[in-house]
């Protein structure tokens, strides 16, 4: 479904991505891990051209992303940010409806129906008339996930979706994401939540200094990683819980 080949990006001469390649099949969840500054978030932003890569090829369903209408291609890739990015002046319902109506041309009735479906899916069926400021951080992030799902994306990209949350709110978001993985949603997830990586990932990719150092199944990465740097990183994460 998603094929990334030799992706490169530099800022002011500093290479942030040094030829990243990986592929993602329909229904797979890939988890990107690594220290801060390793290029994980830049990679996600390059995949849907929020950041324009310097070189490389990105294909979605065998179509080169830049060969088509970039907005229509981007609409097929849902993006869940660290900081929710909800419209503060709109209700939860309107936050989820607006993209369906503006981007996909849906009428208000069908957009409303879909919004309610996705709010139920993320456990917020009773919050449709609330405003973002009335919600906890975990609830706001679940609204962001519902908004992304309502666009019928082919793939969902998550950029550290729990990093802005208090620890006690993290679980309510990762549980929703785990269920999406079980339901066969195609996802690329940047996260430091190793329990999520263990339970939901089909493959874990460890990045550092703009390179893929090692990749493999959760079992192989946590129990049989071959690269010393991977083991060191995972040990530090485990020590900090």
Secondary structure as UniProt FT lines:
FT   STRAND          2..11
FT   TURN            12..13
FT   STRAND          14..24
FT   TURN            26..27
FT   STRAND          29..33
FT   TURN            36..37
FT   HELIX           40..47
FT   TURN            48..49
FT   STRAND          55..60
FT   TURN            61..62
FT   STRAND          63..64
FT   HELIX           65..67
FT   HELIX           70..75
FT   STRAND          77..80
FT   TURN            82..83
FT   TURN            88..89
FT   HELIX           92..103
FT   HELIX           108..121
FT   TURN            122..123
FT   HELIX           125..127
FT   TURN            128..129
FT   HELIX           132..134
FT   HELIX           137..149
FT   TURN            150..152
FT   STRAND          155..159
FT   TURN            161..164
FT   HELIX           167..182
FT   TURN            183..184
FT   STRAND          187..190
FT   HELIX           194..200
FT   STRAND          203..208
FT   TURN            209..210
FT   STRAND          211..216
FT   HELIX           218..224
FT   HELIX           228..239
//
